[in-house]
Amino acid sequence: MSKKSKKILVISDTHCGHRSGLISPEMDSRPGGGNADALERFEFRRWHWDRFSEALDAIGKVDIVIGNGDLIDGPEPGSGGTELILVDRQDQVAVAVDVLKHIKGNPKFFMSYGTGYHTGNVEDWERDIAKAVSGKIGDEDNIAVNGVVINYKHHLGGSSIPHGRFTAIAREKLWKDIWALRGEYPTSNIIIRSHVHYHSAISGYDIGPWLAFSTPALQGYHSKYSRRVTGTVDMGVVLLEIVDGDFAFRPIIWRQEFKAPVDAG
């Protein structure tokens, strides 16, 4: 008997609380709570939220959400908190919960812990987010959906060369295969990683279909960290649709408007 198709929305790196993080207009309009100018990047945040909302409308109801880490931005000690619109991590958690509650369909939530720099080195603030949406959270997990095993984890090594981005996700695929050959973990059909703020994907069909990808981020451009790195970043989400051991894969990515060079006269 054919099983009902399941829709899975994968999101990551919302960095709620950052001036370029994801935040709804209702939460963004709240006064106070930060030591940075709340109007900094205000127009960008509204534009970014509109793109996210359009993606949710196009996707419709989903059955499962994978929130793959760095859902809050944390205290930002490296920049002295100057990039934050919300300093208190309880406020950041509230914004992240609000983001998740905008997703349609009353889905089940599965989450991974993000980077300690953002989400807590001595505490795990994302656990509060998971609790608020009755979700499950861990360092790395596997879930089975209609005969397809999905492995998800936040961390992934980055690369400063374009083709190196595929090497990192290919390495994750190979290591998961080795773990499975040892008999300690299931063979993964889909491997999801985040953290690097760009989307890359590889796939194949060896003993069945498989896919490994890094997720686009839901933090926009404009961070002090970006001043010293090279390469493109992506904003967006990923939709998976799974039925009877097979799956479809659709990244939804949006770009900023073209920025012309400044006329220096």
Backbone as a ProteinNet text record, in pm:
[ID]
protein_1_A
[PRIMARY]
MSKKSKKILVISDTHCGHRSGLISPEMDSRPGGGNADALERFEFRRWHWDRFSEALDAIGKVDIVIGNGDLIDGPEPGSGGTELILVDRQDQVAVAVDVLKHIKGNPKFFMSYGTGYHTGNVEDWERDIAKAVSGKIGDEDNIAVNGVVINYKHHLGGSSIPHGRFTAIAREKLWKDIWALRGEYPTSNIIIRSHVHYHSAISGYDIGPWLAFSTPALQGYHSKYSRRVTGTVDMGVVLLEIVDGDFAFRPIIWRQEFKAPVDAG
[TERTIARY]
84.9	0	88.1	60.5	138.4	118	227.3	219.6	195.8	135	110.9	242.8	251.9	370.3	389.4	514.8	548.4	632.8	598.1	672.8	757.1	886	980	1045	1034.7	1098.9	1227.8	1338.6	1467.3	1509.3	1532.2	1577.9	1699.5	1780.7	1896.2	1946	2029.7	2106.3	2018.2	1912	1826.4	1894.6	1982.7	2059	1968.1	1859.2	1763.8	1831.4	1809.1	1872.1	1978.1	2033.6	2131.5	2059.1	2126.2	2063.1	2024.9	2086.7	2049.7	1984.4	1948.7	1882.4	1736.2	1673.7	1532.9	1446.1	1348.7	1258.3	1130.8	1017	889.4	871.9	792.3	768.8	709.8	625.5	564.2	669.8	765.9	871.4	974.3	995.2	1094.9	1049.9	920.8	869.4	870.6	910.1	913.8	1028.2	1000	1106.9	1201.5	1322.8	1417.2	1473.3	1545.9	1598	1734.1	1791.5	1921.8	2006.8	2135.5	2225.2	2272.4	2217.7	2251.1	2129.9	2154.6	2047	1946.2	1822.1	1720.7	1682.1	1714.8	1682.6	1791.4	1905.2	2014	1966.4	1976.9	1933.4	1782.8	1705.4	1561.2	1492.6	1521.1	1457.2	1496.4	1622	1664.7	1587.8	1571.5	1501.8	1358.1	1292.5	1155	1153.4	1244.7	1254	1281.9	1374.4	1413.2	1294.7	1221.6	1104.6	998.5	979.5	882	918.1	1046	1088.1	1061.9	1089.8	1063.9	914.5	833.1	687.7	634.7	687.1	646.6	682.6	799.7	840.3	744.7	708.1	615	479.4	433.1	304.3	310.6	421.4	435.3	443.7	507.5	522.9	393.6	321.6	199	226.6	135.7	147.1	258.9	336.4	441.7	418	476.8	460	570.7	691	809.2	893.8	951.2	1049.4	1179.4	1289	1422	1486	1505.6	1573.3	1718.5	1807.7	1941.9	2047.6	2013.9	2113.8	2133.4	2193.6	2219.7	2091.5	1990.1	1863.3	1866.8	1962.6	1981.7	2125.8	2150	2283.9	2370.2	2308.2	2385.5	2439.8	2535.7	2584	2683.6	2735.5	2831.5	2949.9	3026.3	3141.1	3248.6	3259	3361.9	3343.2	3218.1	3190.9	3136.5	3150.2	3104	2954.5	2879	2734.5	2685.7	2775.9	2737.7	2649.9	2637.7	2554.2	2415.7	2387.8	2263.3	2152.3	2031.5	1912.5	1842.3	1876.8	1825.7	1943	1976	2090.1	2051.8	1939.1	1895.7	1862.2	1925	1902.2	1760.9	1694.9	1554.7	1470.2	1503.6	1433.9	1466.9	1592.1	1630	1555.3	1544.8	1469.3	1324.3	1264.3	1124	1106	1201.7	1194.1	1205.1	1297.8	1314	1187.8	1126.9	1001.9	892.9	887.1	789.6	810.5	936.2	965.6	908.8	935.5	889.7	736.9	673	526.7	457.6	533.5	477.1	470.3	536.7	537	402.6	348.3	211.9	203.3	91.8	60.6	75.6	105	122.2	223.7	345.1	443.4	509.2	576.9	667.6	803	868.4	995.7	1110.5	1215.6	1339.9	1452	1540.7	1641	1778.2	1880.8	2017.9	2074.6	2169.3	2237.5	2333.1	2339.1	2427.1	2563.4	2625.9	2760.2	2754.9	2841.8	2842.2	2862.4	2939.8	2962.6	2830.2	2734.5	2605.2	2501.4	2497	2383.8	2416.5	2543	2580.5	2689.4	2802.1	2910.2	2890.3	2825.3	2801.5	2653.3	2570	2427.9	2378.4	2259	2204	2070.3	2078	1956.5	1859.5	1909.5	1818.6	1730	1769.1	1681.6	1549.5	1557.4	1434.9	1345.4	1407.2	1329.2	1258	1331.7	1272.3	1157.3	1177.4	1072.4	946.5	963.8	848.9	761.9	820.9	743.7	727.6	753.7	742	827.6	948.5	1037.6	1144.6	1216.9	1328.2	1457.4	1558.7	1685.7	1802.1	1909	2027.9	2147.1	2262.6	2383.6	2378.1	2335.4	2321.6	2218.9	2126.2	2020.1	1985.2	1915.3	1860.9	1711.3	1634.1	1491	1454.6	1356.9	1308.2	1171.7	1157	1032	994.9	887.8	840.9	952.9	1034	1140	1268.5	1276.2	1396.3	1458.7	1588.8	1659.7	1731.8	1703.8	1762.6	1855.5	1979.7	2077.9	2099.7	2089.3	2107.9	2196.5	2274.4	2371.8	2406.9	2438.2	2463.2	2597.5	2704.1	2838.7	2883.7	2956.5	3018.1	3138.6	3249.4	3366	3342.1	3389.8	3373.1	3492.6	3484	3593.9	3596.2	3716.1	3731.4	3744.4	3735.3	3738.1	3605.3	3550.8	3417.4	3401.9	3494.9	3479.6	3504.1	3574.5	3597.1	3470.2	3368.6	3242.1	3176	3197.3	3140.6	3222	3351.2	3435.7	3389.4	3354.3	3314.1	3188.7	3089.5	2965.9	2984.5	3073.3	3105	3174.9	3261	3328.3	3227.7	3126.8	3023.4	2949.9	2920.4	2853.8	2939	3068.3	3156.3	3170.3	3186.3	3196.8	3069.8	2953.5	2828	2820.1	2869	2871.3	2963.2	3076.9	3170.7	3109.5	3044.6	2975.8	2871.5	2798.1	2694.8	2756.9	2871.4	2939.2	2988	3020.5	3060.1	2941.8	2822.2	2703.8	2654.2	2702.2	2665.4	2555.2	2538	2436.6	2369.6	2248.1	2180.2	2242.8	2223.1	2264.2	2172.5	2231	2153.8	2125.9	2000.7	1964.7	1983.8	1958.9	1973	2058.4	2160	2248.7	2237.8	2209.4	2188.1	2289.8	2359.1	2452	2424.1	2470.6	2445.2	2573.1	2560.2	2672.1	2747.7	2764.7	2851	2779.1	2647.2	2567.2	2569.8	2596.1	2579.1	2523.2	2456.5	2394.6	2482.2	2512	2577.2	2515.1	2515.3	2449.3	2518.7	2523.8	2568.4	2468.5	2457.2	2361.9	2412.3	2350.8	2388.5	2286.6	2316.7	2225.7	2310.9	2366.3	2452.7	2369.8	2333.1	2241.3	2103.3	2079.6	1954.1	1982.9	1879.9	1902	1958.8	2053.1	2104.4	2130.4	2131.7	2148.5	2221.6	2316.9	2385.3	2393.1	2355.6	2356.4	2381.8	2432.5	2440.6	2326.9	2275.4	2157.3	2193.6	2110.3	2123.6	2089.7	2130.6	2106.6	1981.7	1931.3	1824.1	1872	2002.2	2061.2	2104.4	2081.4	2121	2266.8	2304.2	2438.8	2459.7	2571.6	2600	2635.8	2745.2	2800.4	2948.2	3001.2	3143.3	3231.8	3183.9	3260.4	3283.2	3182.1	3190.8	3299.2	3347.3	3451.2	3580.9	3602.2	3730.1	3719.3	3604.2	3590.3	3562.8	3586.6	3567.8	3463.9	3381.8	3285.9	3142.6	3055.5	2913.7	2844	2733.6	2645.9	2506.3	2423.6	2287.3	2186.7	2073.6	1962.5	1846.5	1784.5	1670.5	1641.9	1559.9	1517.6	1523.1	1504.6	1501.3	1375.3	1307.9	1188.9	1219.4	1186.3	1194.9	1054.8	1026.4	900.4	934.4	881	920.7	798.6	808	702.6	763.1	728.9	766.2	914.6	1001.6	1144.3	1210.3	1137.3	1193.5	1167.5	1236.3	1223.9	1249.3	1191.6	1217	1278.6	1355.5	1439.7	1428.8	1394.4	1380.1	1434	1549.9	1595.9	1520.7	1487.2	1421.9	1515.2	1574.4	1679.8	1644.9	1670.6	1646.5	1775.1	1780.6	1899.7	1865.4	1964.2	1947.2	1945	1893.1	1894	2038.3	2058	2190	2235.6	2359.9	2414.4	2517.4	2484.3	2574.1	2691.1	2805	2918.7	2891	2952.8	2938.2	3015.4	2949.7	3012.5	3105.9	3235.8	3333.5	3365.8	3297.7	3317.7	3438.9
-120.4	0	125	216	337.2	425.1	481.7	570.8	713.4	791.8	932.2	1007.7	1096.3	1179.3	1268.6	1281.5	1367	1485	1602.6	1723.4	1765.5	1786.4	1823.1	1955.9	2052	2182.2	2184.8	2219.1	2227.1	2373.8	2422.5	2560	2558.7	2662.2	2671.3	2813.9	2839.3	2964	3088.1	3091.1	3210.5	3325.3	3292.1	3391.7	3502.4	3459.9	3557.1	3643.9	3772.2	3869.7	3952.2	3899.1	3973.1	4074.3	4181.2	4285.6	4235.8	4126	4066.4	3929.8	3896.7	3769.3	3772.8	3654.4	3645.5	3687.5	3772	3820.3	3870.2	3838.3	3884.5	4033.2	4103.4	4245.7	4272.1	4180.7	4199.8	4200.9	4110.9	4104.4	4215.9	4256	4358.7	4495.9	4515.4	4647.5	4671.4	4569.3	4588	4682.3	4781.7	4874.7	4812.3	4863.2	4822.2	4684.4	4634.9	4499.3	4485.4	4591	4578.4	4702	4687.8	4802.2	4855.4	4801.5	4851.6	4925.5	5004.1	5079.9	4983.7	4983.7	4889.2	4914.2	5032.5	5061	5012	4970.8	4921.5	4801.1	4804.6	4698	4671.5	4769.4	4747.1	4712.8	4788.7	4762.4	4625.4	4587.4	4453.9	4345.6	4361.5	4257.8	4241.3	4350.4	4341.1	4270.6	4305.7	4239.9	4091.7	4059.6	3920.1	3840.7	3899.1	3830.5	3808.9	3904.1	3888.9	3771.5	3754.4	3640.4	3508.6	3506.2	3385.8	3354.5	3456.2	3436.6	3386.3	3440.8	3394.4	3248	3208.1	3067.3	2978.5	3021.1	2941.8	2930.5	3038.8	3035.1	2938.4	2941.3	2853.9	2707.1	2680.1	2542.9	2489.1	2572.6	2528.4	2446.4	2358.7	2279.8	2176.4	2163.5	2062.8	1968.8	1849.5	1748.7	1752.1	1789.2	1786.9	1909.8	1966.4	2074	2028.2	2041.4	2020.5	2157.4	2197.8	2323.6	2292.2	2316.3	2259.2	2353.1	2415.5	2484.9	2632.5	2698.9	2842.8	2922.5	2887.9	2960.1	3093.9	3111.9	3243.1	3287.7	3418.1	3471.2	3477.8	3476.7	3479	3616.5	3623.3	3752.9	3822.1	3752.3	3808.6	3876.3	3802.6	3864.9	3912.9	3848.1	3886.2	4025.5	4074.1	4209.3	4299.6	4255.1	4336.9	4359.1	4274.3	4288.8	4401.5	4463.5	4580.6	4546.7	4418.1	4377.9	4330.3	4335.1	4279.1	4383	4338.9	4420	4368.9	4247.4	4190.6	4126.4	4176.1	4126.5	4009	4018.9	3914.2	3787.8	3676.7	3552.9	3498.5	3536.6	3498.7	3566	3690.8	3759.3	3693.6	3654.9	3586.4	3454	3379.7	3253.6	3279.7	3384.4	3416.5	3445.7	3514.7	3544	3415.2	3326.2	3199.3	3113.7	3109.7	3034.6	3093.9	3226	3293.7	3256.8	3249.3	3207.5	3068.8	2975.2	2837.2	2828.2	2910.9	2904.3	2964.5	3033	3082	2972.1	2861.1	2751.9	2681.3	2652.2	2603.6	2451.3	2407.2	2265.2	2191.8	2260.4	2192.8	2078.3	2106.2	1999.8	1949.6	1835	1788.3	1856.1	1891	1962.2	1873.3	1869.7	1802.4	1904.5	1913.4	2018.4	1964.1	2035.9	2005.5	2127.5	2102.2	2211.9	2280.1	2412.7	2489.3	2512.3	2622.7	2656.1	2716.5	2669.7	2720	2870.1	2926.5	3071.5	3146.7	3093.8	3160.1	3110.1	2979.9	2921.9	2878.6	2899.5	2873.3	2769	2808.2	2713.3	2638.9	2702.4	2637.4	2613.7	2653.8	2624.4	2603.4	2550.4	2521.8	2594.1	2716.4	2796	2738	2664.4	2606.6	2497.8	2444.3	2348.3	2413.7	2542.7	2615.8	2634	2654.5	2666.9	2535.9	2425.1	2293.5	2265.1	2298.6	2274.2	2354.1	2477.1	2564	2511.2	2431	2377.5	2225.2	2173.1	2028.2	1948.1	1998.2	1934.1	1850.1	1774.5	1692.3	1758.1	1763	1826.2	1739.4	1738.1	1661	1711.3	1647.2	1686.8	1642.7	1519.2	1460.9	1350.1	1344.8	1244.5	1187.8	1074.2	1010.9	994.5	1028.9	1001.6	924.4	836.6	759.1	811.8	845	899.4	822.4	746.7	670.5	588.6	525.1	439.3	509.5	638.8	717.3	761.3	733.2	771.3	904.1	999.8	1133.5	1152.6	1188.5	1221.4	1372	1438.1	1582.6	1623.2	1726.5	1778.4	1919.1	2007.4	2146.3	2166.6	2116.6	2157	2094.9	2175.9	2133.1	2222.7	2164.1	2244.8	2325.8	2448.8	2535.7	2529.2	2602.4	2608.6	2746.1	2794.1	2923.6	2909.1	2786.1	2763.7	2701.3	2738.6	2691.6	2540	2467.3	2322.2	2252.5	2319.1	2261.2	2248.5	2326.1	2317.8	2180.8	2119	1985.8	1878.4	1904.2	1808	1788.5	1897.2	1888.8	1803.2	1824.4	1747.9	1604.4	1582	1446	1369.1	1438.9	1375.4	1329.3	1412	1372.7	1247.1	1240.1	1122.4	997.2	1007.1	891	845.6	939.4	901.2	834	880.2	815	673.6	652.8	517.9	426.3	479.1	397.8	360.9	455.2	424	314.8	323.7	222.7	85.7	80.8	-46	-110.5	-29.9	-82.1	-138.8	-111.2	-166.3	-89.3	33.9	110.6	213.5	251.6	350	307.5	355.8	318.9	384.8	324.6	386.8	505.9	620.5	742.4	762.6	789.4	824.7	973.2	1053.4	1198.7	1248.3	1327.4	1385.1	1536.9	1599.9	1744.2	1807.9	1909.1	1986.8	2135.8	2217.6	2361.9	2437.7	2549.8	2624	2712.4	2669.7	2743.1	2854.8	2861.9	2969.1	2967.4	2852.5	2839.9	2701.7	2694.4	2568.6	2496.6	2370.4	2283.2	2145.7	2068	1937.1	1839.6	1713.4	1603.9	1490.7	1406.5	1295.5	1180	1064.5	946.8	836.4	722.6	608.1	481.5	446.3	329.1	204.5	191.2	83	140.5	254.3	326.6	475.3	557.9	701.7	760.5	855.2	926.5	1071.4	1155.2	1298.3	1351.5	1440.7	1509.3	1657.3	1743.4	1886.6	1972.1	2090.7	2195.2	2293.2	2347.9	2432.8	2579.4	2651.7	2797.1	2848.1	2968.6	3026.1	3114.2	3139.8	3237.1	3360.2	3378.4	3507.2	3571.5	3699.6	3767.6	3808	3890.5	3942.7	4046.4	4111.3	4224.3	4178.6	4109.6	4083	4119.4	4149.1	4184.8	4065.7	3944.4	3824.8	3817.8	3861.3	3850.1	3940.3	4036.6	4126.9	4051.9	3937.4	3869.4	3733.5	3704.4	3577.3	3603	3500.3	3507.8	3405.1	3441.7	3346.4	3393.5	3334.2	3368.3	3301.9	3361.5	3298.7	3291.3	3204.2	3184.2	3203.5	3262.7	3277.2	3192.4	3115.3	3036.9	2916.3	2827.5	2705.9	2589.9	2469.1	2350.8	2271.1	2226.4	2142.6	2002	1902.1	1761.7	1703.4	1621.5	1547.5	1399.9	1317.9	1177.7	1087.4	981.8	881.4	749.3	642.4	505.5	489.3	537.2	517.1	605.8	698	790	932.8	1028.5	1165.5	1265.3	1382.2	1498.2	1607.4	1693.4	1789.3	1924.4	2029.1	2161.3	2270.9	2326.1	2444.1	2567.7	2655.1	2782.3	2892.3	2965.3	3059.8	3197.2	3300	3436	3517.4	3617.5	3700.4	3847.5	3921.7	4065.9	4129.5	4250.7	4323.9	4358.6	4374.9	4412.2	4544.8	4548.6	4670.6	4730.7	4845	4913.4	4974.2	4987.4	5051.9	5199.1	5247.9	5388.8	5473.7	5575.3	5665.3	5759.7	5741.2	5822	5952.5	5978.2	6104.1	6105.5
0	0	0	-89.1	-99.5	23.3	73.7	188.2	141.4	229.2	198.2	187.6	91.1	75.3	197.8	240.3	353.8	305.8	353.3	318.8	439.2	412.2	517.1	480.1	570.6	551.1	633.6	567.7	635.4	641.5	764.4	783.1	874.8	866.9	956.4	961.6	1061.4	1069.2	1057.3	1137.3	1139.9	1214.1	1308.2	1384.8	1439.4	1500.5	1555.3	1661.4	1650.2	1737.5	1666.4	1557.1	1477.3	1389	1354.9	1273.7	1134.8	1087.4	959.9	978.7	1103.6	1129.4	1089.4	1091.2	1054.3	1172.6	1145.9	1250	1184	1243.8	1188.9	1217.7	1136.2	1161.5	1299.8	1348.5	1479.8	1590.3	1581.1	1682.1	1662.4	1539	1508.2	1554.6	1567.2	1603.5	1753.6	1830.3	1974.9	2013.2	2097.3	2136.4	2239.1	2244.1	2347.8	2325.8	2425.9	2424.4	2360.2	2307.4	2242	2263.9	2244.8	2261.6	2126.7	2018.4	1884.6	1829	1726.6	1663.5	1601.7	1653.2	1605.3	1460.1	1408.3	1268.5	1173	1226.2	1141.3	1062.1	932.4	841.8	850.5	896.4	915.7	784.1	678.9	550.2	497.2	515.4	472	547	677.8	755.5	708.8	675.6	624.5	488.5	401.1	269.3	286.4	375	400.2	454.7	548.9	603.6	496.2	409.1	300.6	209.9	180.2	97.2	171.3	299.3	379.3	382.2	401.9	405.7	271.6	163.1	30	10.3	59.7	49.4	128.8	249.9	331.2	263.2	202.3	131.6	13.3	-61.1	-177.5	-135.9	-24.4	23.9	83.1	154.4	219.4	344.8	377.1	499.6	487.6	594.6	598.4	715.7	706	810.5	913.7	869.9	955.7	926.5	1031	1016.9	1082.1	1009.1	1065.4	1081.7	1206.4	1238.3	1270.8	1174.8	1182.3	1240.3	1353.2	1431.7	1405.2	1503.3	1503.5	1481.1	1558.5	1546.3	1619.8	1711.4	1772.2	1748.6	1766.5	1739.8	1864.3	1982.7	2106.2	2139.9	2233	2281.7	2190.5	2090.3	1994.5	2063.9	2145.4	2212.8	2116	1999.4	1904.2	1847.3	1845.5	1795.4	1905.2	2031	2142.4	2143.9	2074.2	2070.5	1982.6	1905.3	1826.2	1707.2	1672.1	1558.7	1601	1731	1781.1	1787	1754.6	1782.3	1907.4	1949.8	2074.4	2147.3	2263.6	2338.5	2427.7	2495.4	2588.5	2510	2548.1	2474.2	2493.7	2600.7	2614	2505.7	2472.9	2363.5	2229.5	2210.1	2087.1	2072.7	2181.9	2180.6	2141.8	2198.1	2167.2	2018.8	1958.2	1814.3	1733.7	1772.3	1700.4	1710.7	1827.5	1843.9	1755.6	1749.9	1664.3	1517.5	1472.6	1335.2	1309.5	1399	1379.9	1378.1	1457.4	1465.3	1342.6	1257.3	1131.3	1024.4	1047.2	949.5	952.2	836.7	825.1	843.3	899.6	899.1	1031.3	1141.2	1270.4	1261.1	1213.4	1189.3	1317.6	1306.6	1410.9	1389.5	1500.9	1492.7	1539.8	1458.5	1493	1475.2	1574.7	1573	1610.3	1567.4	1609.4	1681.3	1771.6	1837.9	1741.1	1750.3	1662.9	1725	1688.5	1733.8	1873.2	1962.3	2099.4	2108	2015.6	2013.7	2009.2	1935.2	1920	2020	2041.9	2114.8	2256.2	2298.6	2436.2	2450.2	2507.4	2533.4	2664.8	2760.6	2889.6	2914	2820.8	2825.7	2683.2	2668.3	2535.2	2521	2470.5	2457.9	2356.7	2258.4	2158.5	2217.5	2332.7	2400.1	2440.9	2477.9	2512.3	2390.1	2274.6	2151.1	2121.4	2130	2103.5	2200.1	2325.7	2426.3	2394.7	2347.2	2319.4	2206.4	2114.3	2001.3	2012.7	2134.1	2159.9	2062.2	2036.1	1940.1	2007.7	1926.7	1971.5	1925.1	2013.9	1977.6	2022.2	1942.6	1975.5	1895.9	1918.7	1846.1	1700.3	1678.8	1545.8	1556.6	1463.2	1472.2	1335.4	1339.1	1219.8	1238.8	1137.8	1139.8	1013.3	1024.9	910.4	870.3	743.6	691	565.7	571.3	454.3	389.4	473.2	421	383.8	405	375.9	507.8	525	647.5	624.3	712.2	703.6	821.7	792.3	895.3	893.3	1008.2	1011.3	1128.2	1104.8	1200.3	1155.7	1250.5	1213.1	1144.5	1202.7	1163.4	1031.3	954.7	829.2	804.9	760	725.8	600.6	599.7	483.8	390.1	281.2	184.2	119.4	90.5	23.9	-127	-179.2	-323.5	-365.5	-479.9	-517.9	-518.3	-581.2	-591	-457.2	-365.7	-234.1	-152.4	-187.9	-115.3	-132.5	-246.6	-269.1	-197.2	-179.1	-108.6	34.2	100.9	241.6	259.5	175.8	191.4	143.9	44.4	1.2	113.5	186.8	299.8	405.7	431.1	527.5	481.7	352.6	296.6	316.3	287.7	299.9	444.4	535.5	676.1	725.5	681.8	724	668.7	546.7	489.8	570.1	613.2	691.9	827.2	892	1017.6	996.7	886.9	859.6	834.4	763.1	737.7	867.1	965.7	1095.3	1173.8	1125.3	1188.4	1308.8	1325.8	1444.4	1418.3	1293.9	1258.7	1129.3	1104.4	980.2	858.7	743.5	617.9	589.9	561.9	540.9	392.4	360.4	222.6	195.7	298.4	286.7	402.5	371.3	472.7	463.8	578.3	581.9	676	626.6	707.1	686	778.3	772.3	807.2	877.1	935.3	836.7	711.9	618.6	543	554.1	493.5	340.9	280.4	136	104.9	-9.8	-50.2	-151.5	-122.7	-220	-205.1	-311.2	-306.2	-400.2	-358.2	-443	-427.8	-529	-522.2	-607.3	-588.9	-665.7	-649.6	-710.5	-704.3	-708.6	-591.8	-584.2	-550.6	-423.1	-383.5	-356.5	-413.1	-396.1	-405.3	-414.3	-427.6	-299.2	-313.6	-198	-235.4	-132.3	-149.2	-26.6	-47.5	62.4	27.5	120.3	88.4	211.5	186.2	287.7	262.9	370.6	360.1	337.6	264.1	265	404.5	435.3	568.1	566.9	687.9	702.9	779.4	782.1	816.6	686.5	674.9	553.3	554	457.6	448.6	560.3	557.7	647.5	789.5	803.5	936.4	934.4	1051.3	1058.3	1021.8	1050	1014.4	863.6	786.4	640.4	581.4	659.1	608.3	577.5	645.9	630	561.7	502.2	431.6	284.3	203	58.9	15.8	-80.7	-134.4	-119.6	-198.5	-195.5	-77.6	-36	62	1.5	57.6	7.6	120	85.7	178.3	127.3	216.2	172.9	260	207.2	275.6	175.8	227.1	141.3	172.5	68.4	81.9	31.5	112	72.8	70.1	-30.6	-36.4	-52.1	37.6	45.9	39.8	-42.3	-49.9	-94.4	-21.4	-58.5	-92.9	-7	-25.7	-128.8	-187.5	-285.9	-240.2	-302.1	-254.6	-366.3	-347.7	-433.7	-347.4	-412	-340.5	-409.7	-332.3	-394.2	-302.5	-334.6	-260.9	-308.2	-216.3	-247.9	-197.9	-290.1	-256.6	-313.4	-234.5	-284	-276.4	-363.7	-377.5	-352.3	-309.9	-298.7	-437.3	-442.8	-568.4	-606.8	-737.1	-788.8	-727	-682.8	-623.7	-719	-776.7	-869.7	-793.3	-859.1	-791.6	-763.2	-656.9	-621.3	-723.5	-775.9	-871	-796.4	-813.6	-741.5	-813.9	-926.9	-998.4	-1088.6
[MASK]
+++++++++++++++++++++++++++++++++++++++++++++++++++++++++++++++++++++++++++++++++++++++++++++++++++++++++++++++++++++++++++++++++++++++++++++++++++++++++++++++++++++++++++++++++++++++++++++++++++++++++++++++++++++++++++++++++++++++++++++++++++++++++++++++++++++++++

